[in-house]
Amino acid sequence: MNDSQKTESNIKLAIEIHNRLLNLYGPPKWRTPYPPIDELVSTILSQNTNDHNRDLAFGKLKQNFATWEAVRDAPETLVIETIRPAGLANQKGPRIQNVLKEITRQKGSLDLSFLQDLAPEEIRKWLLQFKGVGPKTAAIVIQFAFDKPAFPVDTHIYRVSGRIGIRPFKMSVEQAHKYLETLFPPETYYAAHLNIIRFGREICKSRNPLCEQCPFQDVCNYYKENHI
C-alpha cells in the first residue's frame, strides 16, 4: 500500500470512527464558549492538569481580578498564588501575564475580536507567536472561541488515534494536529474532538482500557495486538 492509499484508508477510518461515536454518544454539547481571551487563558491553565483543577484556577482568577488587564498588571507572585490549583503555577502565571502584555503591546488592548475576520490558519499563526501557546491551545481558541474549523489534539485524542491506528503510532503530538486535520472533514471537527475525548476517558483509558466495551474492536490495532 503506497502513501496515498494509506492516507485514503486513514480518512475512511477517521470518518468511520466519527460516525460510530455519534451512534454511541450522539452529537456532543460543550459548555458555552468563553470570549477569546478567556478561552486562551483557560487553555493555558489546562496544560498538564485536569479539567477540575483548570476550572478551579480559572474561577479564582475571575473572582480575584476584575479584568484581564488587572491580571496582566498584578504582581507576579499574586497571579501565581491565585492559579496554584492548576499546577505548574510558577510557569503558567508568568506565561499568562507575558501573553497578555504582548497582546496589549501589539494591539493596544486585550480585544481579540479582530481575529474573527481571519482564516483559521491566520489565527493559528498569530496565536503561535506567543511563548506558551502551542498547537492545542491555538486550535481550542480557533474552534471554540471563534467557531472556526480546527482539530485540537489533547492527550486522549493522541492516545486513541495512536492505538486505533488512525495516525502513525510514533508521530509526535505536534505533527498529529496537522495530520488529523487532513483526515477528518472540517464539519466533523467539533463533534469528533469532543466524542473522542469522552471515549478516551470512559473506555480507551490510559491504563487498563476497557477493550471488551470498545466499538472499534474490528478496526483497532491495539485490540488486534493484545486480544486476538
N, C-alpha and C positions, 0 to 999 in steps of 0.2 A: 504494500500500500504506500503510495507516494504522499508527499506532504499535503497536496491539495485534497487528496482523498481522505487523509486523516482529519483535516480541518472540516471537510464536509460531514464526515462521520461524527465529529465532536459537536458540530452545530445541531445535527439531528438529535444527539444525545442530550444536549443542553435544553432544547425545546421539549423533549420528552420528559425530562426531569421537571421542568417548569409546569407542564400540563398535569403530571401526576401529583405534584404538590398542590396544585389548585384543586384537584379532586379530593385530596386528603384534608386540606385545611380551608379551602375556599379562598376568595380574594382577601388579602390581609388588610388590616386597618391600623395605621400607626397613629401615634399621638398627633395633635395639632402641631404643624411645623413651627419652629421658632423663627423670628426675624433673623436675617443673615448673620449679624454679629453674635447674637445669642447662640445660633447653631454652631458657629465657628468656635466660640469659647467652650460650649458644651462638649464638642467633639474633641478638642484638645484635652479637656478633663477626662474624657473616656479612654484615653490611651493607657494601655496596660492596667486596666481596672475593670470592674463590672458595672452594670447599669445602676445598681443601687448606690454604690459609692460615688459614681459620677453625679447622680441626681442629688445626693446629699451635699456635695461640694458646690454644685451649681446653685442649689437653693440657698445655701449660706451666702454665696456671692450676691445673689439678688436681694437677700434680706439685709445684708450688712452694708451694701453700697447702693445709692440711689440711681446711679447711672454707670455706664461703662467708662465714661470719662473719669468718674471717681475711682474706679478700679485702676484705670491707666495711671492716674496721678498719685495713688496711695503709696505709702511706704511699702517697700517690697516685702518686708517681714510680716506686715499685716495681711497682705494677699496670700502669702504662703500659709500663714496660720489658718486663714479662712477656708482654704481649699484642702486642708490636711486630710479629710476623709477620702479624697480621690487617690491618695498615694502619690509618691514621687513629687510632693508639693514643692520641694526645693528646685526642681526643674520646671514644673508646669507653671508656677507662679511667675517667675521672670519671663518665661516663654510667652504667656498670655499678655503680660504688660508690654513686652517688646513688640508683639504683633500689633497691639492697639496703638502704641506710639508710632510705629512705622506707617500704619494706615493713615493716622492723623497727619503725619509729615507729608505723605504723598497726596492725600485728597483734601486735607484741611478740616476733616471731620471724621466721625465714625459711621457715616452713612454709606452703606454698600449698595444702595438701590441702583446705582449706575450699572452694576453688573448684570442686572436683569435683561438689559438690551443686548448683551453679548452672547455669542455662541458658547456652548458648553466648553469647548476646547480653549477658548479665550479666557473664560472664567477660571478654568483649571490652571492655565499658565500664570494668570495673575496671582492666584492664591498660593501657588507653589513657590513663589519667590520668598515667602516668609519662613524663616527658620522655625521648625516645629510643626509646619503644615505639610503633611505628606499626602500621597495619593488617596488614602482612605478619607482623611479629613476633607480634602478638596471635593471628593466625589459625594460625600454626605451633604455638604453645603449646596452643591450643584443640584443634586436630586431632590432634597427635601426643602431647603430654603427657597430655591428658585424654581422648583418643579420643572427641571430640565433633565434630559437623559444622562445618567451616569451610573456606574455599577460599582459601589463601594465593596471592597473585599476585606471583611474582618476575619478574625481567627476561625470562626465557624465555617464561613464560606470557603476559606482557604483549605481547611481540613476536609470538608465534604467533597469539594471539587477534585482534590487530590486522591482521596480514597476511591471515589466512584470511577475516576479516570477521565473527567471532562478536560482536564489540563494535564500537561506533562508533570509527573509527580515531583520532580526536582526543580520545577520552575519557582522562582522567588515570588514573594508576595507582591513586590513592585511590578514585576512582569505580569503577574496574574491579573492585575487591574485592566490593563490594555487587552490582554488575551481574552478574558471572559467577556469584555465589552464587544469583541468581534463575534463571539459565539451566540450570545443571547440577543434577540431582536430588541431594539431600544424600547419598544412599547411594553416589554416584559420586565424591564429592569426593576421597577418598583416592587412588583409582586414577587419576582424571583428572589430578589435580595432579602426581603423580609421572610419569605417562606423557607428559604434555605437556612437562614439563621435559626428559625424556630425548629426546623428539622435537626440541625446540629446540636441544639440544646436538649431536645427531647428524645431523640433516637440515635443519631450518629454522634454520640458523645465522645469527648476526647479520650476518656478512659472507659473501658467496658461498654462499647457501643452495643445497642440493642438490635443486633443484626436479625434476630428472629422476627422483629417487628418491621423490618425495613421493606419499603415498597419497591426497592431497586435491586433486589437480590439477583435478578436475571441480567442486569447490566453493570453491576458494581464489581470493580477489580478486587477491592478489599474482601468482599464476600467470597468471591471465587477462590482467592488465595488462602482464606482462613476457614472456610466452611464447606468446601466441596472436595 
